[in-house]
């Protein structure tokens, strides 16, 4: 197992165990199966285990397994405050103490503000006294490192990153999302501040394995290094020294062993020109299935009325790579939950975007088309409700 260092110089395995996707058994988690998988990962050198308050049964399962096998002190637990449920200072201790009970521990190694999508959410926590609360928890040792997980645009990510002295952060990042959400720009900004970055959705929940276009799968299968689609995606991430740890929701012994094998010899800077060429071939094959030929260059931005054009087109294209439901959820959380709305219905047909588009995309026509697909009536209502709940001050 390869390791990279946190802000204090302590080792973190480059492969982390994502505990959101434990195998179910009836209405609960198959604890015995999860235990065999976690212990296999532990024996292979994985020392970072990520869970969250809202993952049903996950914290309790992880706590039970670590306690039963006597390895709590030998691993790093990462879990998350459900900040979207916090509306009074007392809620901070309420949720944190419940998490400690579930995890059967008196401290959390890596604690995150969960699912920030806008700077305003962090500002609300600050008004509730979260900075003093964190300071007290770090002083008494019940929180060792503080961070946040993020789904939003690059600008808000950088604003949050600059707003506090974070120990680490967690972002969605893969070769398809290279320039969306926090993106490469956010990754590099964190690196400049010497903030370790944990990666979630490295394979988009398996979509970059199972739902790749046939042409992409053929290109990978023909490559002489014998990479699998999963291996290609993981090695692309670990090639970047700015990436500290990559989470994988492993739910089979075979997956654990395969990912640990890859993580045993994945080094920063090891990608060759041929490796990068394969990535580009795969991305090209994916782009050929897209509905809009948007490259995410952002020459169309800023829109005078605040429409987030690149995010809209990225999610619209997701409907062919993944599914409409996945694309709609992505759009709801990355655009719908921004403090300043960026919907296509704000367009006033000024045409400024089209005059700057290198791809000559009929943007005004396409954003209306995309909006109809991504925000049917039930989603419009759902987004409005979610905005009132998640962005309340």
Secondary structure as GFF3:
##gff-version 3
##sequence-region A 1 393
A	DSSP	beta_strand	3	5	.	.	.	ID=ss1
A	DSSP	beta_strand	11	13	.	.	.	ID=ss2
A	DSSP	beta_strand	15	18	.	.	.	ID=ss3
A	DSSP	beta_strand	24	25	.	.	.	ID=ss4
A	DSSP	beta_strand	28	29	.	.	.	ID=ss5
A	DSSP	alpha_helix	31	43	.	.	.	ID=ss6
A	DSSP	beta_strand	48	50	.	.	.	ID=ss7
A	DSSP	alpha_helix	58	68	.	.	.	ID=ss8
A	DSSP	three_ten_helix	72	74	.	.	.	ID=ss9
A	DSSP	beta_strand	76	81	.	.	.	ID=ss10
A	DSSP	three_ten_helix	83	85	.	.	.	ID=ss11
A	DSSP	alpha_helix	90	103	.	.	.	ID=ss12
A	DSSP	beta_strand	108	116	.	.	.	ID=ss13
A	DSSP	alpha_helix	119	127	.	.	.	ID=ss14
A	DSSP	alpha_helix	130	139	.	.	.	ID=ss15
A	DSSP	beta_strand	143	150	.	.	.	ID=ss16
A	DSSP	alpha_helix	154	162	.	.	.	ID=ss17
A	DSSP	beta_strand	168	172	.	.	.	ID=ss18
A	DSSP	alpha_helix	183	192	.	.	.	ID=ss19
A	DSSP	beta_strand	196	200	.	.	.	ID=ss20
A	DSSP	alpha_helix	207	210	.	.	.	ID=ss21
A	DSSP	alpha_helix	214	221	.	.	.	ID=ss22
A	DSSP	alpha_helix	229	238	.	.	.	ID=ss23
A	DSSP	beta_strand	245	248	.	.	.	ID=ss24
A	DSSP	alpha_helix	253	263	.	.	.	ID=ss25
A	DSSP	alpha_helix	273	287	.	.	.	ID=ss26
A	DSSP	alpha_helix	309	321	.	.	.	ID=ss27
A	DSSP	alpha_helix	324	331	.	.	.	ID=ss28
A	DSSP	pi_helix	332	336	.	.	.	ID=ss29
A	DSSP	three_ten_helix	344	346	.	.	.	ID=ss30
A	DSSP	alpha_helix	352	356	.	.	.	ID=ss31
A	DSSP	alpha_helix	363	374	.	.	.	ID=ss32
A	DSSP	alpha_helix	377	390	.	.	.	ID=ss33
###
